[in-house]
């Protein structure tokens, strides 16, 4: 990005203000980036933990596979997943409030005794799976925001701040050179006038 400027005091002042804004924002952006990096790591870790917990739970119920054949399909369904929005470092992320299930009525007398426990097991498994997906989505949102923040930090740190500093340096040098030339030309004019007066 080329910084446009003119060799005058107005441009110098404007560039100075722009530079200050970026220098002031840079530490905040760096803090945001590190906070997002940490939150991405945390969300991924939690998602992985939940998936591991789901796998362990499923493995522990494998020996009951024959019993699940007796289970009525569609007895329990996920009716709704209630989410809330939580801001992390200024980024809106989803958080699980509650998973609502729809359990069709069944007879406790005619169905096997383990049905009630089976319904609870399915609720727990669904809850873990849904929560894991939400943490994965949270990680993706935070990672996207972190990448954008990293780009902005790099833009400020490696392009804009050095660019503004260089432009300010050039303008100051130009103005100093002009001032030196002006003083030199004034001296020449003064010396010339002095010589003319002496000759008269």
Secondary structure as UniProt FT lines:
FT   HELIX           9..60
FT   HELIX           62..64
FT   HELIX           65..68
FT   TURN            69..70
FT   TURN            73..74
FT   STRAND          76..88
FT   TURN            89..90
FT   STRAND          91..103
FT   TURN            108..110
FT   TURN            113..114
FT   HELIX           115..154
FT   HELIX           155..160
FT   HELIX           161..199
//
